[in-house]
Amino acid sequence: MNSSQSESIRKRIAYFSYFEQWSQETITQLCDISQLKHFPPDCVILGGPRDQKSYVFFITEGSCRVIEILNLPKKACFLNVCTLNRLSCFNIGEDLINRQIVSITQTECLLIPFYWLLERNEANIWNKIKQYLIFKIPKTEAIVENLRIEKKWQDHKYKLIRSKMKRKVETIQYSDVPYSLKVQN
């Protein structure tokens, strides 16, 4: 890796507080094994055909969506589960089965080998981040349940509106029309 790339990576590493206490020697090693990748908007970053499961992604610029792919009867449904913004990380062990990470804007990620981070798991930080992501990103079961509740509510709302509209049309009397409208005719 040339010194320009190494310096770019070093600057990106400084964005993240996780690495503040690391020695210069460790940071230099990190620069040597890390990569910076740029993704255009609407690009599948993770979960596509060229998956990079062995890397942890640290978002240094831009934002991404976590998309759930639900295989429902008759069709596949793509749902936006959550948004990951600058200084977020992903692919650290959270459940990404049937999920894709897709860039929303022009996005830059710092990719660090997962095994290398686990060897330097000071204060169990990477496991804590994994647990945080598992807690914060909704599980498939919760998403399906929310869809079911939303569908039930939409059906109820539609029936309620239709019944109210039907009843109003049937019950309007000449006396219900405002006087100002009667005068105009």
TILUMRO-924081 format. One line per 10 residues: number of its first residue (from 0); their letters; for each residue x, y, z of N, C-alpha, C, CB. Coordinates in pm, whole numbers, plus 50000, padded with zeros to 5 digits. Glycine has a CB too. Example, Ala and Ser with C-alpha at 12.3 -4.5 7.8 and 13.67 -1.06 7.14 Angstrom:
0	AS	51319:49431:50780:51230:49550:50780:51320:49670:50780:51131:49553:50905; 51285:49775:50708:51367:49894:50714:51290:50003:50787:51408:49940:50572
END
This chain:
0	MNSSQSESIR	50086:49882:50000:50000:50000:50000:50090:50124:50000:49902:50000:50124; 50056:50221:49916:50139:50342:49913:50106:50433:50031:50120:50417:49780; 50195:50530:50054:50181:50615:50172:50057:50704:50166:50305:50702:50188; 50014:50741:50046:49893:50823:50030:49769:50746:50076:49877:50867:49882; 49757:50619:50033:49645:50535:50076:49649:50512:50227:49646:50401:50002; 49768:50485:50276:49785:50460:50419:49745:50582:50501:49931:50420:50450; 49781:50700:50453:49746:50823:50525:49595:50848:50520:49822:50944:50463; 49532:50818:50407:49385:50832:50396:49316:50740:50496:49338:50799:50252; 49364:50617:50505:49305:50522:50599:49329:50569:50743:49363:50380:50578; 49450:50617:50771:49482:50666:50906:49386:50779:50947:49629:50716:50911
10	KRIAYFSYFE	49355:50869:50854:49261:50979:50883:49122:50925:50914:49255:51078:50765; 49078:50823:50837:48946:50766:50859:48939:50693:50993:48909:50671:50744; 49046:50625:51029:49051:50554:51157:49031:50652:51272:49185:50478:51172; 49088:50771:51258:49077:50872:51363:48934:50920:51387:49165:50991:51329; 48842:50896:51292:48701:50932:51310:48636:50853:51424:48624:50909:51180; 48687:50732:51448:48621:50637:51537:48690:50631:51673:48617:50499:51475; 48614:50651:51777:48671:50651:51913:48721:50513:51955:48566:50700:52013; 48675:50408:51888:48719:50273:51924:48870:50257:51919:48654:50172:51831; 48934:50334:51832:49077:50315:51807:49166:50417:51878:49102:50322:51658; 49107:50505:51958:49183:50613:52022:49297:50564:52110:49091:50697:52104
20	QWSQETITQL	49276:50456:52182:49377:50408:52277:49479:50313:52216:49308:50340:52392; 49467:50286:52088:49558:50192:52024:49694:50257:51999:49499:50142:51891; 49798:50178:52006:49934:50229:51985:49954:50264:51837:50041:50124:52030; 50054:50346:51811:50085:50384:51672:50125:50261:51590:50199:50489:51669; 50191:50166:51654:50231:50044:51584:50107:49965:51540:50321:49956:51675; 50009:49955:51628:49885:49883:51595:49808:49956:51487:49798:49865:51721; 49803:50089:51496:49734:50169:51393:49803:50152:51258:49733:50320:51434; 49935:50146:51257:50009:50125:51133:49975:49989:51073:50160:50136:51158; 49968:49886:51158:49927:49753:51111:49786:49758:51054:49935:49649:51225; 49699:49828:51123:49560:49841:51079:49554:49908:50942:49478:49921:51182
30	CDISQLKHFP	49632:50011:50922:49637:50081:50793:49682:49985:50682:49732:50203:50800; 49774:49898:50714:49829:49806:50614:49730:49700:50569:49952:49739:50669; 49639:49661:50658:49548:49552:50622:49406:49599:50589:49542:49452:50735; 49379:49727:50606:49244:49780:50581:49231:49830:50438:49212:49894:50679; 49106:49850:50398:49075:49902:50264:48973:50015:50276:49022:49790:50171; 48980:50111:50185:48875:50211:50171:48800:50178:50043:48934:50358:50168; 48669:50169:50052:48588:50140:49934:48480:50247:49921:48524:49999:49942; 48455:50285:49796:48352:50384:49765:48237:50314:49693:48410:50501:49677; 48115:50354:49730:47996:50293:49672:47903:50404:49623:47924:50202:49774; 47855:50394:49499:47758:50494:49450:47623:50474:49518:47743:50486:49295
40	PDCVILGGPR	47532:50570:49506:47399:50552:49563:47330:50427:49506:47313:50676:49536; 47248:50364:49589:47171:50245:49551:47257:50125:49512:47079:50278:49437; 47372:50114:49572:47463:50003:49546:47454:49902:49661:47609:50053:49528; 47444:49773:49628:47444:49670:49731:47587:49657:49784:47390:49532:49676; 47606:49693:49908:47739:49689:49971:47766:49550:50028:47751:49795:50082; 47664:49493:50090:47679:49362:50153:47550:49284:50132:47712:49375:50305; 47564:49155:50105:47448:49071:50084:47424:49039:49939:47327:49136:50141; 47510:49087:49852:47497:49059:49710:47585:48943:49667:47532:49183:49628; 47602:48927:49536:47678:48813:49485:47827:48815:49523:47665:48808:49336; 47886:48934:49539:48027:48942:49577:48040:48983:49723:48103:49043:49486
50	DQKSYVFFIT	47981:48903:49807:47976:48932:49950:48115:48934:50012:47890:48829:50021; 48134:49020:50111:48261:49033:50181:48237:49012:50330:48326:49172:50154; 48194:48892:50364:48156:48863:50502:48273:48864:50599:48087:48729:50508; 48394:48857:50549:48509:48851:50638:48558:48989:50682:48622:48777:50570; 48488:49095:50641:48525:49232:50678:48417:49298:50763:48551:49315:50553; 48460:49382:50855:48370:49472:50927:48374:49604:50851:48410:49489:51080; 48257:49663:50827:48246:49788:50751:48223:49903:50848:48131:49780:50647; 48305:50006:50838:48289:50129:50916:48254:50239:50817:48420:50164:50999; 48137:50300:50834:48092:50404:50740:48163:50535:50774:47937:50422:50745; 48244:50584:50681:48317:50708:50702:48249:50827:50633:48461:50694:50651
60	EGSCRVIEIL	48170:50800:50529:48091:50903:50460:47965:50839:50406:48174:50971:50344; 47856:50915:50408:47732:50867:50350:47644:50792:50449:47762:50778:50233; 47545:50722:50394:47453:50644:50476:47400:50525:50395:47336:50732:50527; 47352:50426:50468:47306:50300:50407:47175:50256:50469:47412:50189:50423; 47105:50172:50396:46983:50109:50446:47010:49962:50472:46865:50127:50345; 46947:49911:50574:46942:49766:50594:46808:49723:50535:46958:49724:50749; 46814:49642:50430:46694:49597:50359:46667:49451:50393:46711:49615:50205; 46546:49423:50438:46502:49286:50466:46432:49233:50342:46407:49280:50591; 46468:49113:50300:46404:49049:50185:46312:48940:50241:46510:48989:50084; 46182:48967:50236:46083:48872:50285:46025:48795:50167:45970:48943:50365
70	NLPKKACFLN	46029:48665:50174:45968:48583:50070:45828:48547:50113:46053:48454:50042; 45733:48628:50066:45592:48607:50098:45530:48523:49987:45518:48743:50115; 45416:48462:50014:45349:48390:49905:45325:48483:49787:45215:48328:49953; 45356:48439:49670:45336:48511:49542:45442:48614:49510:45203:48579:49543; 45520:48663:49609:45620:48766:49575:45724:48783:49684:45552:48899:49550; 45834:48849:49645:45936:48891:49742:45906:49035:49780:46082:48876:49683; 45926:49066:49905:45897:49200:49957:46027:49257:50015:45783:49197:50066; 46063:49379:49975:46184:49444:50023:46145:49554:50120:46268:49501:49904; 46193:49544:50244:46154:49640:50347:46277:49711:50404:46078:49569:50460; 46263:49841:50422:46369:49918:50485:46361:49896:50635:46356:50071:50449
80	VCTLNRLSCF	46460:49828:50691:46460:49794:50833:46511:49910:50917:46546:49669:50859; 46622:49969:50875:46679:50082:50948:46783:50150:50860:46743:50035:51082; 46833:50263:50908:46935:50339:50837:47062:50341:50920:46887:50483:50806; 47174:50322:50853:47306:50331:50917:47374:50456:50863:47394:50201:50890; 47414:50544:50951:47474:50671:50911:47625:50670:50931:47412:50785:50990; 47686:50782:50898:47830:50800:50916:47868:50763:51059:47871:50947:50884; 47979:50694:51073:48036:50645:51199:47966:50521:51253:48031:50755:51302; 47875:50464:51175:47816:50335:51211:47907:50224:51160:47671:50319:51153; 47889:50106:51214:47960:49991:51159:47862:49876:51146:48081:49951:51249; 47896:49781:51060:47811:49665:51041:47894:49545:50995:47699:49695:50940
90	NIGEDLINRQ	47830:49430:50998:47892:49301:50964:47991:49258:51072:47963:49311:50828; 47952:49284:51195:48038:49249:51308:47983:49126:51382:48050:49368:51406; 47884:49061:51320:47828:48940:51378:47678:48948:51398:47894:48911:51508; 47618:49064:51369:47473:49076:51379:47408:48991:51270:47427:49227:51367; 47280:48959:51289:47209:48872:51195:47178:48948:51066:47078:48819:51259; 47240:48905:50957:47214:48967:50827:47158:48866:50726:47343:49028:50772; 47101:48756:50777:47039:48657:50688:46917:48720:50622:47000:48527:50767; 46906:48705:50491:46798:48765:50410:46798:48917:50417:46662:48712:50456; 46916:48973:50439:46927:49119:50444:47040:49167:50354:46950:49167:50589; 47022:49288:50305:47127:49353:50227:47152:49491:50287:47087:49363:50077
100	IVSITQTECL	47276:49535:50274:47310:49672:50310:47326:49746:50177:47443:49681:50400; 47247:49853:50159:47244:49926:50033:47273:50073:50061:47106:49908:49961; 47364:50130:49982:47397:50272:50002:47279:50360:49962:47523:50311:49920; 47255:50465:50040:47152:50563:50008:47216:50676:49927:47084:50619:50138; 47330:50720:49974:47405:50828:49910:47541:50774:49869:47420:50952:50006; 47622:50859:49809:47762:50821:49784:47821:50784:49920:47845:50939:49714; 47873:50664:49932:47916:50613:50062:48060:50562:50056:47822:50500:50109; 48134:50593:50161:48270:50542:50175:48275:50457:50302:48376:50660:50180; 48335:50340:50289:48349:50250:50404:48495:50210:50422:48261:50124:50386; 48533:50202:50547:48663:50146:50585:48637:49999:50617:48728:50224:50708
110	LIPFYWLLER	48704:49910:50545:48687:49766:50564:48807:49712:50641:48671:49692:50429; 48777:49649:50754:48881:49592:50839:48852:49443:50856:48889:49666:50979; 48952:49358:50837:48928:49214:50853:48873:49182:50993:49058:49136:50829; 48767:49103:50994:48699:49067:51117:48792:48994:51214:48577:48979:51086; 48869:48899:51164:48958:48820:51251:49058:48912:51321:49034:48713:51168; 49106:49016:51251:49207:49106:51306:49149:49187:51422:49260:49199:51196; 49024:49232:51405:48959:49306:51514:48936:49217:51636:48825:49364:51466; 48894:49094:51613:48869:49004:51725:48995:48974:51804:48808:48874:51676; 49110:48974:51738:49238:48953:51808:49271:49073:51898:49351:48930:51707; 49210:49186:51872:49233:49309:51949:49102:49356:52011:49294:49421:51859
120	NEANIWNKIK	49039:49269:52083:48907:49295:52141:48920:49353:52282:48823:49166:52143; 48984:49468:52292:49003:49536:52420:48868:49564:52486:49082:49668:52401; 48856:49530:52612:48735:49553:52692:48612:49493:52625:48713:49704:52714; 48632:49391:52542:48522:49321:52477:48437:49415:52389:48434:49254:52582; 48499:49519:52335:48426:49624:52263:48350:49572:52142:48522:49731:52218; 48409:49482:52064:48344:49435:51941:48221:49350:51974:48443:49354:51854; 48228:49273:52081:48110:49197:52123:48000:49290:52174:48147:49095:52233; 48039:49398:52240:47940:49495:52288:47870:49564:52170:48008:49601:52379; 47948:49598:52067:47889:49661:51948:47796:49563:51879:47999:49710:51851; 47838:49439:51868:47753:49334:51808:47622:49324:51885:47826:49198:51808
130	QYLIFKIPKT	47629:49317:52018:47508:49307:52100:47418:49430:52084:47546:49289:52247; 47479:49547:52073:47403:49671:52052:47326:49663:51919:47497:49793:52053; 47394:49620:51813:47329:49609:51682:47218:49505:51684:47433:49574:51574; 47242:49393:51750:47139:49289:51760:47016:49345:51833:47195:49164:51835; 47040:49426:51936:46930:49485:52014:46855:49591:51934:46985:49547:52144; 46927:49674:51859:46867:49788:51790:46802:49756:51655:46971:49892:51770; 46858:49662:51581:46804:49630:51448:46692:49528:51466:46916:49576:51352; 46570:49562:51421:46457:49471:51442:46480:49334:51379:46329:49533:51384; 46431:49232:51448:46440:49095:51398:46330:49071:51295:46430:48992:51514; 46348:48971:51212:46252:48938:51107:46112:48915:51165:46297:48814:51028
140	EAIVENLRIE	46104:48844:51277:45974:48814:51337:45900:48943:51376:45991:48725:51462; 45974:49040:51430:45912:49167:51469:45865:49244:51345:46011:49252:51551; 45943:49237:51238:45905:49306:51114:45777:49245:51057:46020:49298:51010; 45770:49112:51054:45651:49043:51002:45530:49076:51088:45674:48891:50998; 45547:49077:51220:45436:49110:51310:45389:49254:51287:45478:49090:51457; 45482:49348:51270:45445:49487:51243:45371:49499:51109:45570:49577:51242; 45415:49422:51010:45345:49421:50880:45202:49371:50896:45421:49334:50778; 45185:49263:50973:45054:49207:50996:44962:49307:51065:45065:49079:51080; 45014:49375:51168:44936:49476:51241:44902:49593:51149:45014:49526:51365; 44998:49638:51071:44975:49750:50978:44869:49714:50873:45108:49790:50907
150	KKWQDHKYKL	44877:49593:50820:44778:49546:50720:44639:49541:50783:44817:49406:50664; 44631:49489:50905:44503:49482:50975:44446:49623:50996:44519:49410:51112; 44531:49717:51036:44487:49855:51058:44441:49919:50926:44601:49938:51120; 44517:49898:50818:44479:49955:50688:44344:49901:50642:44588:49925:50582; 44323:49771:50659:44194:49711:50623:44080:49771:50706:44198:49558:50642; 44102:49782:50836:44001:49841:50925:43972:49986:50886:44047:49834:51072; 44076:50062:50862:44060:50204:50826:43982:50217:50695:44198:50272:50812; 44015:50134:50598:43946:50138:50469:43797:50109:50487:44009:50038:50371; 43764:50004:50563:43624:49968:50587:43551:50079:50662:43616:49837:50666; 43618:50139:50759:43557:50246:50837:43526:50368:50749:43650:50286:50952
160	IRSKMKRKVE	43621:50406:50668:43601:50522:50579:43489:50494:50480:43731:50557:50504; 43489:50375:50422:43384:50338:50325:43246:50341:50392:43411:50196:50265; 43237:50289:50513:43106:50287:50580:43061:50430:50613:43113:50203:50709; 43153:50515:50654:43116:50654:50686:43074:50728:50561:43234:50728:50754; 43145:50708:50452:43110:50776:50327:42974:50729:50277:43218:50750:50219; 42948:50601:50285:42821:50545:50240:42705:50601:50323:42823:50391:50250; 42723:50608:50453:42619:50657:50542:42591:50805:50519:42658:50633:50687; 42696:50885:50497:42676:51029:50476:42597:51054:50349:42810:51101:50470; 42629:50982:50244:42559:51002:50117:42411:50968:50133:42621:50916:50006; 42381:50866:50206:42243:50824:50225:42164:50918:50315:42240:50684:50282
170	TIQYSDVPYS	42227:50987:50406:42154:51064:50508:42155:51215:50486:42212:51034:50642; 42212:51265:50379:42212:51411:50358:42071:51457:50320:42314:51451:50246; 42025:51558:50391:41894:51619:50367:41916:51760:50313:41806:51622:50499; 41812:51815:50252:41822:51952:50203:41853:52047:50318:41692:51994:50133; 41804:52018:50433:41828:52103:50549:41974:52096:50599:41733:52064:50662; 42047:51991:50555:42187:51978:50594:42280:52067:50510:42231:51833:50581; 42230:52117:50399:42314:52201:50312:42322:52340:50374:42257:52207:50164; 42446:52395:50383:42462:52528:50443:42381:52635:50365:42611:52568:50446; 42330:52733:50438:42248:52839:50381:42321:52914:50270:42205:52937:50490; 42453:52936:50289:42530:53011:50187:42531:52939:50052:42674:53032:50234
180	LKVQN	42526:52808:50053:42521:52735:49927:42380:52738:49865:42565:52590:49950; 42278:52739:49951:42142:52745:49901:42117:52879:49833:42042:52723:50014; 42171:52987:49887:42150:53122:49834:42213:53132:49695:42212:53229:49929; 42327:53067:49674:42393:53076:49544:42310:53012:49433:42530:53010:49550; 42231:52912:49466:42150:52846:49365:42022:52922:49348:42122:52699:49402
END
